[in-house]
Amino acid sequence: MYILEGNIGVGKSTFLRLLHHHCPEISVIQEPKDNWTSDAQGQSLLANFYQNPHRWAYTIETLAMISRVKDHTREQVDLNPKRILERSVYSGHYCFAKNDHAQGFLSPVEWEVYVRWVDFLVHQGCKPPRGFVYLRANPEACFERMKKRNRRGEEGITLEYMAQINDWHEKFLITKDGVAPYLANIPVLVLDANHNLIQDVQRLQMYVEQVKEFMRTTQQVEKFVGATSAPL
């Protein structure tokens, strides 16, 4: 299993749709965003969070973690290696929840409880992916795309917040600051997502080939490491 990561509005869903269209043998699994954008008891948790993050941060981060762990554990037993999952339990923790903690949206007690759940559900229960594909774009481009798509529940997102999430993605996937050692060694394919891949067909085709090659080489390395570490 591989994981596609990137900021809000970077174009993850669009890229997965185009990737599968040009390479049908790659299975794509969309992010279960309806779990926190749909009404629950007459409320949208996502909209509530952006309006009052101190009140709703723990609720939405816990629900997002549970949803992503559920998807992750289901997908990790699938034997098809050419599968790519949109966003993950890892960016949920290292980007969104860590930002909530840094901004003071989570109280010390809430953060402690949340981290314990991450250790139990994520670090112990989730098998690491073969690789991450990182759609990387500047926050301004992501912000404009987000406004253009006009998705329900995202009305309260600011450019400042998106810049913060961008910085956490860089720490998570590029500099690996504070990332668990078993994740820091996972290979990352970085794709420049500042371009419009719907219009730039040549670049899209190049990215599709890069993803295919990334999957091929990482699986070869995995087989080699497994062979060399096998008992005599």
Buried (B, 14 or more C-beta within 10 A) or exposed (E): BBBBBBBBBBBBBBBBBBBBEBBEEBBBBBBBBEBBBEEEEEEBBBBBBBEEBBEBBBBBBBBBBBBBBBBBBEBBEEEEBBBBBBBBBBBBBBBBBBBBBEEEBBEEEBBEBBBEBBEEBBBEEBEBBBBBBBBBBBBEBBBEBBBEEEBEBBEBBEBEBBBBBBBBBBBBBEEBEEBBEEBEEBBBBEBEBEBEBEEEEEBBEEBBEBBBEBBEEBBEEEEEEEEEEEEE
